[in-house]
Amino acid sequence: MGRDLQLRVATPEDLEWIHELRHRVYAQELGQHVPDPAGRLRDGLDGDNVYLVAARGAARIGFVSVTPPWLGRYALDKYLTRDELPLLTENDVFEVRILTVEPRWRATAAAPLLMYAALRWIAARGGRRVVAMGRTELLDMYLAVGLRPVGRTVHSGALTFEVLTGSVTELTKLTMDRFRTTLERLRSAVDWQLDVPFAPRPDGCEHGGASFTAIGTDFRSLHRRHQVVAADVLDAWFPPAPGVRAALAEDPAWAARTSPPTGAEGLLAEIATARALPEETLAVGAGSSDLIFRAFGQWLTPESRVLLTDPGYGEYAHVTERVIGCRVDRFRLRREDGWRIDPARLSAAVSSGRYDLVVVINPNNPTGGHVPAAELRSVIAAAPARTRWWIDEAYLGYVGLTESLAGLAATDPRVVVCSSLSKMYALSGMRAAYLVAEPATAAQIRRWTPPWPVSLPAQLAAVAALRDPAYYSDCWLRTHALRRQLAADLAALDEALAVEEAVANFLTVTLPSGGPSAAQLVTECRRRDVYLRDLSPLSPEYQGRTVRIAVRDTAENARIVAACQAALDVLRPGSASLVPRPAGVRMPVGVAVPAGVPVPAGVRMSAGVPSAGSAR
């Protein structure tokens, strides 16, 4: 394929070539459109959709178009109504279209690389499904790459197309499995200029925590912790209570070598006392994720139907969709509503009784919104008896523990409350959490709890923390003051920034449309050892433009503001936008179609993926 292959978002200079190539292929070669005397083919989505371009030096090789859901319109709208194709009403569906390659490059890996780039770009914006149009005579090829017909056929000029769809996760996996050797070769060779990593994460949920990579996950350079601002995770900015530090310091050698109480009996008793709950309604775990995996694994099957808030904590989607394989629906939270959970809308969504489990994170992560306990109680009371509710209260201390639904969970078999001691009590490194449920449900979880579920240092720390509520109440109040100041300082950087505070120990900053992406801002801040969280992969609602920032102490908050200012100065229009890419990489010559991939007569292929003119 040549040297210096580059994969990038189209520049203004690329657009004339795109329009000219589209005319050559779709008007002159395929007869899909009437030829234009100017030799250019445009459509109504130009300027709003995103083109990804493959180029070698000055020579452009091919492109693919992606239409995101937040535009509110697709190319398919020209052919089908939303009633005929209700898939287009979902907010996580991206349209992939006109994958087109210059004739001389059609026997190379250009097309699969462009398709793979489109999938990576979509996944980085929270996309979960793609929709496309594929020529009916090439249907077998689309099936081979994981796309499936939806049962709709459309006609455009001389061509007939099938409407196809597929899961972004499944399509990416199939692409990587089928073209693994080619993609591995390209990974070290292509000049990848997209603001998303070339390869997806290994199997597992994507969380914050890149800041620990900067410190050193081998623990050989822990001095770096004093240089790195870890605002990409929601660990507390304050230290644990004095009693916690004393308990851990008293005899660390003994605590390290000694087996803890088998069932964390002392911790259970302390939680029961602190929360005024019967001990038989409690179960403990090594953090809330431990409890999520154990409980959901007991209750749910691939036939179960689950409702998740969107945006919401990513572990819930990971466990229900990828680990268990449940049928998952999303309850959409909207920016224009202040990310608020509307009780009436939620009640209507669950009234049919089709959900086995509804998950509510309260306050929500990552939006920070809180539903008053009285409103949530009313929704649950009106819900069908068969629906179980999982209420995640990991950040409730920042609102007030009187807002907990733990008392309801202790008596109502439909309700379970999960509470982590990590974020509110500055014990993230200890991994201690508990859930509250009526006694039979709690007993079931305890039966599926291995012995020694929480380490001895964690039990010592958690017990000491629960015995000092006054210390933590003061820390939570100080967190609000720090958050308000951080929000004001960030908002003062640029009037185009949208800063949203909410109620917990974090805030969000949304960049203006047409400016740098959240991923670019995060990357640029990392150059200054300041780590923020790009929320884009969690939901298309963020449109690739929102970062979450954990509240730190005064000095670190000042570093966050300074890093954001410096990043914006670099990334504003007119500056050289910086995106992650390997330096000095080269593209090997002639990466071609893998052996054994069938090529239908009269069709030129790009590594088994339809090339110019055969993908729409």
Phi, psi and omega in degrees: 000354180106190183245163177060041177293134182237139176241119187212163166288140185302138173269165175305327181291335180286336191295321179297319177296318179301313181294325180288317179295319177303320180294316180300318185278306192273338176263310186274317185279316188253345179070024179283331181231157177289131179303145180253134181303331180281352179070029180228144178235118179236168172213178187291346179272348180302134182097339178249322177285175181243129174257132171254135189237137168256132182216154173236103186063233179277349183272120177272136189258315182188173180209164172220147181253139176235128176249115182279157185292336184289352173290333180082006179207153181226164174297327180296341178297341178289341188245330186223146175279166177293332175293324178284332181225072184299343177308327183286354177275348179284147186271001181247018181259124177250138178266126176253128186214166175041051170295113192224133182232140175303143185309318186290345182253009187286344178264016181248187182272018183298313184295312178297327178294318178294319178295318178298318178298320179297318179296319179294318179297318181294314180300324181289348175251018176082009180291138180243346182213146175243155174230144184207167172247129181233139180301132187298326182287350179246024187301323181301325180291321179293322177297324182294332180264007171105357178280150181228139179293148177259359179093019178235135178242139179231155180242138178217110183060231181275001188248151174242136184234146167265140172275128187235154177214164178191156176285135179300317180298313182291319179296320178296317180297316180297319179297316180293322180293316186284324185242031186302314182297314180297315182293322177297321178294319181290327184305321182267002187237333185274144174277089189274104185257014177279154182272042177216140178302150181300315185252144175291163176298154171301167183307129183144165181282141177277123178236175167290183178118004174300336179299328179288331174299322179291327177286319179122104183286351174271000175065019179269350183226047184294345175299339180294343181298336179280347182258336186264133173264109185268074179263011177268349173241159188260033174296151181296146177280341184261158178282164174299165180302154179307322180295328177293313181296324179292319181296322181284331183272343188300311179207074184298328179296317177296316182296328181285325187262354189258133176293138181282170171309132191305314182252019181054043186300318180294321178294316178301317180295321181291321176297316180301318179292313184295326184255003180055052182235149173295138183298330182288354177266007188244150168216145183246161178205170179276070184093162183293329179299322177302315181292321178300310181299316183292312184292311183295325178297332177279323189269331193247154176225174176300341178275351183287150177245131188233143175246123179243145170287147181222116004288155178197169181305125190295337182298329181292316177295321180298311183292314185287317184274310189271324182276308183269325180087030180292165170274115189245130171250159180246135170264107190284127170262142188239139179302319182295342175263010184070025181061021184282140170278111179281114183303321181294318180292320178295318180299318178295323183294327184261357188294336182291339181082012183278350184266131173279329182214136172240129180253126176235122177262120191217104002293152185282142170243118027251004185279334180084001182284153181232135174263123177306141184304321182297320180294317182292323176300319181294320179296316181295319181299326182273352185283157178301148185294334185280349186271125176268145180243130175249115182252116182265113183248037184299334184244017188295331181303331180288346174259314182143129184294343176293345178274005182288147172261018181300321179299319177295316181299328182292344184237337184260116183294349179273349191240135173230135176249131176246132181225124176269145173267003186290300191282315183287331187248012178058044182234030183302322181288345183272332180061078177220132179206168177213158171236157179239129179207164176299155193307321182293319179292316178299321179296322178298316179294320179297325178296330181261020176258126179292162176296156180054053185290336180234132184298161179297314176302322180292320178295316178300316182292316183295317179298315180295323180295315181294341180274002181230062183296329182295319179301313184287325176302319178295318179298320180294321177296318179294330177298319179299318180295317178296320181295317180298319180292318178299317179299316181295319182292322179290319179297329181287347181292322185197127182294344179280347179283138174255111182254124181239125187270310187061218193234352189259201185266037178203167174217171178236150176234126179249128180278152182292151176298138181090351178264198178295155178279165176300320180299322179293319178297316180299315180298317182291323177293328179296333177296343179249019179061029175245121187250122177242169182251120173282118183274355188308315183295343183286328186194141172296343179301336181274349174053026178071019189235005189242135174243148174255138183232122177285143176288128177245190177284178187301315183294316181289326175299323177296322177293323177299313181297316181296320179294319178296319178299312180297320180295316179296324178299323180283322190269349179299153178309135182101343176261165178281109179292133183253125177231154183295131175198149177288144182272141171066022182278154183231155180260125179296150182287137167067045171287113193244185182297128178300146179298143175091353178280122183290138178240112181298151181301135177080005181238129175267138189240157173240096179051043175083358178252137181306135181261202188311128175088345182253000173232136186238000000 
